[in-house]
């Protein structure tokens, strides 16, 4: 992750703009329903992982 952050920080202004515009388009394609569904799935994954950790102990 640190390597990716370093690469982003070293982008030229033009490269940054291309990446930024692409990410903005990606974000704007999501709806609130998409966001809540992804969040809910993440919560279920966290619960499942926590349960598996408890079962090991």
TORPAKOL-642131 format. One record per residue: x, y, z of N, C-alpha, C in turn; residue in three letters; residue number from 1. Coordinates in nm, 2 decimals, always signed. Layout:
BEGIN
     n_c1     n_c2     n_c3    ca_c1    ca_c2    ca_c3     c_c1     c_c2     c_c3   rest    nr
        X        Y        Z        X        Y        Z        X        Y        Z    ala   NUM
...
This chain:
BEGIN
     n_c1     n_c2     n_c3    ca_c1    ca_c2    ca_c3     c_c1     c_c2     c_c3   rest    nr
    +0.08    -0.12    +0.00    +0.00    +0.00    +0.00    +0.09    +0.13    +0.00    unk     1
    +0.19    +0.12    +0.08    +0.28    +0.24    +0.08    +0.34    +0.27    -0.05    unk     2
    +0.38    +0.16    -0.12    +0.44    +0.17    -0.26    +0.34    +0.24    -0.35    unk     3
    +0.21    +0.20    -0.35    +0.11    +0.26    -0.43    +0.09    +0.40    -0.40    unk     4
    +0.09    +0.44    -0.27    +0.08    +0.58    -0.23    +0.20    +0.66    -0.28    unk     5
    +0.31    +0.60    -0.27    +0.43    +0.67    -0.32    +0.42    +0.70    -0.47    unk     6
    +0.38    +0.60    -0.55    +0.36    +0.61    -0.69    +0.27    +0.72    -0.73    unk     7
    +0.16    +0.73    -0.65    +0.05    +0.83    -0.68    +0.11    +0.97    -0.65    unk     8
    +0.19    +0.98    -0.55    +0.25    +1.11    -0.51    +0.35    +1.16    -0.61    unk     9
    +0.41    +1.06    -0.69    +0.51    +1.10    -0.79    +0.45    +1.12    -0.93    unk    10
    +0.32    +1.12    -0.94    +0.26    +1.14    -1.07    +0.28    +1.28    -1.12    unk    11
    +0.29    +1.30    -1.25    +0.29    +1.44    -1.30    +0.15    +1.50    -1.29    unk    12
    +0.14    +1.63    -1.31    +0.01    +1.69    -1.31    -0.09    +1.63    -1.41    unk    13
    -0.04    +1.60    -1.53    -0.12    +1.54    -1.63    -0.16    +1.40    -1.60    unk    14
    -0.07    +1.32    -1.54    -0.11    +1.18    -1.50    -0.21    +1.18    -1.39    unk    15
    -0.19    +1.28    -1.29    -0.28    +1.29    -1.18    -0.42    +1.33    -1.23    unk    16
    -0.43    +1.42    -1.32    -0.56    +1.46    -1.38    -0.63    +1.34    -1.45    unk    17
    -0.56    +1.26    -1.52    -0.61    +1.15    -1.59    -0.67    +1.05    -1.49    unk    18
    -0.59    +1.02    -1.39    -0.63    +0.93    -1.28    -0.75    +0.98    -1.21    unk    19
    -0.74    +1.11    -1.17    -0.85    +1.17    -1.10    -0.98    +1.17    -1.17    unk    20
    -0.98    +1.21    -1.30    -1.10    +1.21    -1.38    -1.16    +1.07    -1.40    unk    21
    -1.07    +0.97    -1.41    -1.12    +0.83    -1.42    -1.19    +0.78    -1.29    unk    22
    -1.13    +0.82    -1.18    -1.18    +0.78    -1.05    -1.31    +0.86    -1.02    unk    23
    -1.32    +0.98    -1.06    -1.45    +1.06    -1.05    -1.56    +0.99    -1.13    unk    24
    -1.53    +0.95    -1.25    -1.63    +0.89    -1.33    -1.67    +0.75    -1.27    unk    25
    -1.58    +0.68    -1.21    -1.61    +0.55    -1.15    -1.70    +0.58    -1.03    unk    26
    -1.67    +0.67    -0.95    -1.75    +0.70    -0.83    -1.89    +0.75    -0.86    unk    27
    -1.90    +0.83    -0.96    -2.03    +0.88    -1.00    -2.12    +0.77    -1.06    unk    28
    -2.06    +0.66    -1.10    -2.14    +0.55    -1.16    -2.21    +0.47    -1.05    unk    29
    -2.18    +0.49    -0.92    -2.24    +0.42    -0.81    -2.36    +0.49    -0.76    unk    30
    -2.45    +0.41    -0.71    -2.57    +0.47    -0.64    -2.56    +0.45    -0.49    unk    31
    -2.66    +0.51    -0.42    -2.66    +0.48    -0.28    -2.69    +0.34    -0.25    unk    32
    -2.78    +0.28    -0.33    -2.81    +0.13    -0.32    -2.68    +0.05    -0.33    unk    33
    -2.60    +0.08    -0.43    -2.47    +0.01    -0.45    -2.38    +0.03    -0.32    unk    34
    -2.38    +0.15    -0.27    -2.29    +0.17    -0.16    -2.34    +0.10    -0.03    unk    35
    -2.47    +0.10    -0.01    -2.52    +0.03    +0.11    -2.51    -0.12    +0.09    unk    36
    -2.53    -0.17    -0.03    -2.51    -0.32    -0.05    -2.37    -0.36    -0.03    unk    37
    -2.27    -0.28    -0.08    -2.13    -0.31    -0.05    -2.10    -0.30    +0.09    unk    38
    -2.15    -0.20    +0.16    -2.12    -0.19    +0.30    -2.18    -0.30    +0.38    unk    39
    -2.30    -0.34    +0.35    -2.36    -0.45    +0.42    -2.28    -0.58    +0.40    unk    40
    -2.24    -0.60    +0.27    -2.16    -0.72    +0.24    -2.03    -0.72    +0.32    unk    41
    -1.97    -0.60    +0.34    -1.85    -0.59    +0.41    -1.87    -0.62    +0.56    unk    42
    -1.98    -0.58    +0.61    -2.02    -0.61    +0.75    -2.03    -0.76    +0.77    unk    43
    -2.11    -0.83    +0.68    -2.12    -0.97    +0.69    -1.99    -1.05    +0.68    unk    44
    -1.90    -1.00    +0.59    -1.77    -1.06    +0.58    -1.69    -1.04    +0.71    unk    45
    -1.70    -0.93    +0.77    -1.63    -0.90    +0.90    -1.68    -0.99    +1.01    unk    46
    -1.81    -1.01    +1.02    -1.88    -1.10    +1.12    -1.83    -1.24    +1.09    unk    47
    -1.83    -1.28    +0.97    -1.79    -1.42    +0.94    -1.65    -1.45    +0.98    unk    48
    -1.56    -1.35    +0.95    -1.42    -1.37    +0.98    -1.40    -1.37    +1.13    unk    49
    -1.47    -1.28    +1.20    -1.46    -1.28    +1.35    -1.51    -1.41    +1.41    unk    50
    -1.61    -1.47    +1.35    -1.67    -1.59    +1.40    -1.56    -1.71    +1.38    unk    51
    -1.50    -1.71    +1.26    -1.40    -1.81    +1.23    -1.28    -1.80    +1.33    unk    52
    -1.24    -1.67    +1.36    -1.13    -1.65    +1.45    -1.17    -1.71    +1.59    unk    53
    -1.29    -1.68    +1.64    -1.33    -1.73    +1.77    -1.34    -1.89    +1.77    unk    54
    -1.38    -1.95    +1.65    -1.38    -2.09    +1.65    -1.25    -2.16    +1.66    unk    55
    -1.14    -2.09    +1.62    -1.00    -2.14    +1.63    -0.95    -2.14    +1.77    unk    56
    -1.00    -2.05    +1.85    -0.95    -2.04    +1.99    -1.01    -2.14    +2.08    unk    57
